[in-house]
Amino acid sequence: HMRSESSHPAALSPLLFLEPVITCHITLTCVLCESLERPKSIKFSSELLTHLFAISSFVTSRVKDELLEEIRNYKSLTETVEEPRILLVGQIGAGKSSFFNSVNSIFRGHVILQATSGYGDTSVSKRYRTYPVQDGKGGKSLPYVLSDTMGLENGDGEGIQVEDIISVIKGHVPDLYEAPITAHDDRYREKPCQADKVQCVVYVLQADNIHIVKKSLLQKFAKIRSEVNSMGIPQLVLVTKIDEACTKVRKDLTKVYRSRYLYEKVIQLGKTLGAPISSISLVKSYSSETELSLNVDILILKALQQMLRATDACLDDVKLKCRTETTSSEGFYPLFQ
């Protein structure tokens, strides 16, 4: 016996980013787990259970392999930007550095700590950092760059300032630059090229404290979003620490898109930030784990896949603007106005 989908509002929402094959895996796992708690009238032989779990594991592993292959083979749409930049912006402790470490861990094949991450009320990342991701130990760098900044804080004069983040997005700020950012600094790029600029902005928030994000911090997000909108750069939202927000998800990560609690939190977040639900990804990063997990990897890779697709949209727009400007400068005008 299987419960109808209507009993799982999250499963019906646009949040179900995972491919149908992953949905099948989630459903299969839930059915198996729930069936074990059913009365004795429903029985599965141990042999059948073994085969079903083997099929479930095979499907999950195959999905991860397909995501890895797509991301490894990613190619920028323009020669002027060979490595698109993805900027992570968020409050202190939101999990920006942990997300990068998790991405790096997946491609290294084991849990690794490269970007400094931690907890507390003070930002761990003091400088603007760009992190290329290597495909395995000593392998080639993958064709994209994740960028991390000092965390946003509630006070007006605390943490990285909105103006500094805009300077980073516009490409004025080099790697290892420490805030505050000033145009009088020798390293400040007065005229950045397209490759110096950010092609996708990702706002990072914790799932377990979405409801207590202070108004001053939301105002900073709103200012950044307004500026980025005017630049035509895609914006996404990354919700981290989903396992700390929902007990069911902590016990079984495959239930992330069937959690009513997380579904309601994401709806609330979308309204608060003015972001479409389809732009929000849910992840759990590696923190205390020492070994990789297929379910953790798939959520992280799906989020990264969405970011790379967003950079493609940005580069498409850049190419279109360049063609339009070239056509106008060469004096080609329509015959009829």
Beta strands, then each sheet from edge to edge (+ up, - down):
strand 1: 85-90
strand 2: 127-134
strand 3: 141-148
strand 4: 177-178
strand 5: 200-206
strand 6: 235-240
strand 7: 280-282
sheet 1: 4+ 2- 3+ 1+ 5+ 6+ 7+
end
